[in-house]
């Protein structure tokens, strides 16, 4: 009986939905951060500490099924640690490596021209930030808008604007007690190239 139901669904669903399209891709971009920790003592130290701005490189595996899609992205950056205060930002790049794993659901919300697609993406992201000798794991939410267009043959290009929010990337005890931990906001722009399998 179950076999008949499966066969019936395969016959009635459109071929594009059943088979879908697989893509692999590479992207590069730039990210910036806000929040993380703020000095509440009004002392002479830097008012905020956060990850620094950094270039990012990512690998994608996506599957599209009509207007819907799903994606897995793994990216790497070395944001270091940024201290902001008195119109001056100092960045220490000797620590603060980031591995980011995101699982996204995408919905086509429009298009530009006959073949360009605008997609809204949303999903969870796992941030693994190595600060000093410690690895801090944070689960956050990621949202993005992407525009995809054909380049040549099986290749397509994509530009994405994204934002992610999670709790502070610092742990209690990482910083002096006068620092109040704040949620960490990450936002950025990436440009990618994808190949349809």
N, C-alpha and C positions, 0 to 999 in steps of 0.2 A: 504494500500500500504506500509506504513512504517513497519507494522508487517511482511510483506513478505520479505522486505529487511533485517530486523533483523534476521529472521529465516534463510534466505539465508547465511548471514554472519556466523551465528553460525554453520551451516552445513559445510561450506567450510573452516573455520579456524581450525587449529589443536587444539585438545583438551587441550594440555598443555598451549597454548596461551590464550584460552577462560577462562579456570578455574584458571590457575596460581597456585602458591604455596605460602601460607602464613607462615611466621616465626615470632616468638617472641624471644627476646634474651636479654642477660645481658653481659656487657663488663666492664673491668677495664683496666686502663692504666696510663700513665704518660704524662704530657704536659709541654711544655716550651714556653716562650713568648719572643718576641723581639720588639723593637720600643717603641711606646706610648709617651714618652716625653724625651727631651734632653736639658741639660743646655747649653745655648749658650753664657754665660757670662764669661767663663773661670775662674769662681770663685772657691771657696773652697768646694762648695756643690757637691753631687754626680752627675756625668755627665748624667746618665740616670735613669729614673723611669719607671717601668713597672709592670705588674702582675708577681708574682713569680711562679716558677715551682711548680706543684701540682699533686697529684694523682687525677684521674677522674673516676667516675662510670656512666654508661649510660644504658638506656633501649631502645630496638629496636623493631620496627614492620616493617617487610619487605614483599614485594610481588615480586616474580620472575615469569616472563613469557618468557620462553625460554632463549634467551641470554640477555634479558632486565630485569630490576628490578627497583623498587622504594622503598624508605625507609623513615621512620620518626624516628629520634633519639632524645631523651631528656637526657641530661647529667648534672651532678652536680660536681663542684669542689670548693675548697677554696684556690685559689692561693695567696691571700693576696696582699701585695705590696712589690716589690723588688727595692732597691736602689743600683746601680752599680757604683763603682768608685775606682780607684787606686788599681786594682786587689783584691777588696773586695766587696762582695755582702751581704747586710743586708736585711732580709725578715721579714716583720711584718705580722703575720698571724691573727691579731685581726680584720682585715677588708678585704674586697675583695672576697665575695662569688660570684660564677658564676653559672647561669642556662643557658644552651645552648640548643637551639632547631634547628635542621637541617632537611631539606627535600632534599633527594638525589636521583638522577637518576643513575643507575648502568648499565654498559655494560660489558658483559663477553668478555675479550680480549685474553684469553688463558687458559691453564690448566697445571697441573703437575700430571702425572700419569693418571689412568683411570677415577678418580672421583673428583680430586681437581680442583677448579676454581679460576682463577685470574680475578678480576673485577676492572674496573676503575670507580670511583664515583665522581660526581660533583653536586653542588647545593648551594642554599642560606642557611645561618645560622644566627639565631638571638641570639646575646650574651646579656644577662641581667646580668650586673656586679654591685653588691652592694658595693659601695665604701663609707665608713662612713655611713651616714644616707641617702645617695642618691642612687637611682637605675639608672644606665646608660644603655640605650638600644642601641645596635649597630647592623646594618645589614651588613653582610660580605659574602664573597664567600669561599666555602670549597671544596677542592679536596682531593682525597684519592686513594690509591691502596690497595686492600684487597685480601688475599688468604683464601679460604674456603675449608674445607675438612670434609668428614664424620667421625664422632666419633663412634657412636653406635646407631642403630635403627633410630629414628627420630632426633637425635642430631647431630649437626655439629659444628665444631670449626672455628674461623675466627681470623686472625691477620691483623691489618690495620695500615698503615702509612699514616698520614694525615697532611694537612696544611690549615690554614684559614687566611684570610686577611681582615681587616676592618679599618675604620678610628680610630684615637686614642680613647682609652677607657676613657681618661680624658676629662673633659669639660673645656672651658675657665673659668678661675676663680678658678679652683681646685688647681692650683699650682702657685708659684710666677711668675711674668711676664717674667723672664729670661728663662723660660722653653718653648721650641718650641715643639708643639704637632706634633707627627709623627704617621703614620699608625701603627697599632698593628698587629704583626704576631704571630700566634699560631701554633705550630707543636707538634706532639706527636705520640705515638705508643700505641695501645690497643690490648688486647686479649679477645675474647668473646666466649660465648657458645650460640647456637641458637637451637630452637625446632621447627620442622615443624608441623603445625597444620593439 
